[in-house]
Amino acid sequence: MNDTSGGVSGEASGIVDEAVTSRRSVRAFLNTPIARQTIEDILSVARFAPSGSNIQPWRVYVLTGASKASLTQKLLAAHDAVRDGADAQYQQEYQYYPRQWFEPYISRRRELGWALYSLLGIGKGDFEKSHAQHGRNFSFFGAPVGLMFTLDRRLELGSWIDYGMFLQNIMVAARGRGLDTCPQQAFCRYHTIVMPHIGATEHERLICGMSMGHADPSATANRLQPGRAPVAAFTTFIDG
């Protein structure tokens, strides 16, 4: 219930906080269908993300059923082709990670990778198991809904910032409805496959994809609980 000052009650803020803090990248989903109306409701909430001059730069493609299955088949074939030497054929349009890793970011990345692969029983140098696990991205980790997000390539960096807030709104709105998500930049390597499949125009750039559904509570991968740095590690208070 709203308080008289125009704010929200402690109960309401607790619900929002729970939606934010319970969000995680789920890597195994149940195949339980999600109603189209639920997806539309989530996107209807997410569209209230802020954007510079209210330009609302996002564009969303939702894949389910046969369209999702067909894309998965194409992507897994390309994934295997890269393993077999077709690296040059599939290149990302933008650099997601730093070209040269440094602290504290490389340690955080390694910690997450080691934790996940340890859970899954994938040892260092086990390329076949690593390849198979990475390939699960392209089956949307078994989720019934896949989303692709594009941005007009004529827009600049500010619109990427806006896009991040839009994506977060989707993930939090999904949690508020008992659903889980996994944002995935892995699709971007295969943008030449994804973009024609979804009918994107030449002016659009693939930003990322996302899996959405109900987390499989029995899946080993979903036992992963990444830590977060404390507020003091990234915050400076400047008083006076």
Backbone hydrogen bonds, N-H to C=O, Kabsch-Sander energy under -0.5 kcal/mol:
donor,donor_aa,acceptor,acceptor_aa,energy
3,D,7,G,-1.1
6,G,3,D,-1.5
9,S,1,M,-0.8
13,S,9,S,-2.4
14,G,10,G,-1.9
15,I,11,E,-1.5
16,V,12,A,-2.1
17,D,13,S,-2.9
18,E,14,G,-2.2
19,A,15,I,-2.0
20,V,16,V,-2.1
21,T,17,D,-3.0
22,S,18,E,-1.9
23,R,20,V,-0.9
26,V,24,R,-1.0
26,V,181,T,-2.1
29,F,141,F,-2.3
30,L,214,H,-3.1
38,T,35,A,-0.5
39,I,35,A,-1.6
40,E,36,R,-2.6
41,D,37,Q,-2.5
42,I,38,T,-2.2
43,L,39,I,-2.3
44,S,40,E,-2.2
45,V,41,D,-1.8
46,A,42,I,-2.5
47,R,43,L,-1.7
48,F,45,V,-1.7
49,A,46,A,-1.9
54,N,51,S,-2.7
55,I,52,G,-1.5
59,R,150,T,-1.1
61,Y,148,M,-2.5
63,L,61,Y,-0.5
63,L,146,G,-3.8
67,S,64,T,-1.0
68,K,64,T,-1.1
69,A,65,G,-2.3
70,S,66,A,-2.6
71,L,67,S,-1.7
72,T,68,K,-2.5
73,Q,69,A,-2.0
74,K,70,S,-1.8
75,L,71,L,-2.6
76,L,72,T,-2.6
77,A,73,Q,-1.6
78,A,74,K,-1.8
79,H,75,L,-2.7
80,D,76,L,-2.1
81,A,77,A,-1.8
82,V,78,A,-2.2
83,R,79,H,-1.7
84,D,80,D,-1.6
85,G,82,V,-1.7
86,A,81,A,-2.4
89,Q,86,A,-1.1
90,Y,86,A,-0.7
90,Y,87,D,-1.3
91,Q,89,Q,-0.5
96,Y,94,Y,-0.6
105,Y,102,F,-0.6
106,I,102,F,-1.7
108,R,104,P,-1.7
109,R,105,Y,-2.3
110,R,106,I,-2.4
111,E,107,S,-2.4
112,L,108,R,-2.0
113,G,109,R,-2.5
114,W,110,R,-3.0
115,A,111,E,-2.1
116,L,112,L,-2.5
117,Y,113,G,-2.6
118,S,114,W,-2.2
119,L,115,A,-1.9
120,L,116,L,-1.9
121,G,117,Y,-0.5
121,G,118,S,-0.9
122,I,117,Y,-3.1
123,G,121,G,-0.7
126,D,123,G,-2.1
127,F,125,G,-1.7
130,S,126,D,-2.1
131,H,127,F,-2.7
132,A,128,E,-2.2
133,Q,129,K,-2.5
134,H,130,S,-2.7
135,G,131,H,-2.0
136,R,132,A,-0.7
136,R,133,Q,-1.0
137,N,134,H,-1.6
138,F,135,G,-1.3
139,S,136,R,-0.9
140,F,137,N,-1.6
141,F,136,R,-2.5
142,G,139,S,-2.0
143,A,140,F,-2.7
145,V,212,M,-1.4
146,G,63,L,-2.7
147,L,210,M,-2.8
148,M,61,Y,-2.6
149,F,208,C,-2.6
150,T,59,R,-2.4
151,L,205,R,-2.1
152,D,57,P,-0.5
153,R,203,H,-3.7
155,L,152,D,-2.1
159,S,156,E,-1.6
160,W,156,E,-0.7
160,W,157,L,-0.8
161,I,157,L,-1.6
162,D,158,G,-2.0
163,Y,159,S,-2.0
164,G,160,W,-1.8
165,M,161,I,-1.4
166,F,162,D,-1.8
167,L,163,Y,-2.6
168,Q,164,G,-2.1
169,N,165,M,-2.0
170,I,166,F,-1.9
171,M,167,L,-2.1
172,V,168,Q,-2.6
173,A,169,N,-2.7
174,A,170,I,-2.3
175,R,171,M,-1.9
176,G,172,V,-2.1
177,R,173,A,-0.5
177,R,174,A,-1.3
178,G,175,R,-2.1
179,L,174,A,-2.7
180,D,213,G,-3.7
181,T,24,R,-0.7
182,C,211,S,-1.7
184,Q,209,G,-3.1
188,C,185,Q,-2.0
189,R,186,A,-1.0
190,Y,187,F,-1.7
191,H,188,C,-1.5
193,I,190,Y,-1.8
194,V,190,Y,-2.4
195,M,191,H,-2.4
197,H,193,I,-1.3
198,I,194,V,-2.1
199,G,195,M,-0.9
200,A,195,M,-2.2
204,E,201,T,-1.5
205,R,151,L,-2.6
207,I,149,F,-3.1
208,C,149,F,-1.1
209,G,184,Q,-2.9
210,M,147,L,-2.0
211,S,182,C,-2.0
212,M,145,V,-2.3
213,G,180,D,-2.2
215,A,213,G,-0.5
216,D,28,A,-2.5
219,A,216,D,-1.4
222,N,219,A,-0.8
223,R,220,T,-2.1
224,L,221,A,-1.3
233,A,230,P,-1.7
234,F,230,P,-0.5
234,F,231,V,-1.5
235,T,231,V,-1.0
238,I,236,T,-0.5
239,D,237,F,-0.6
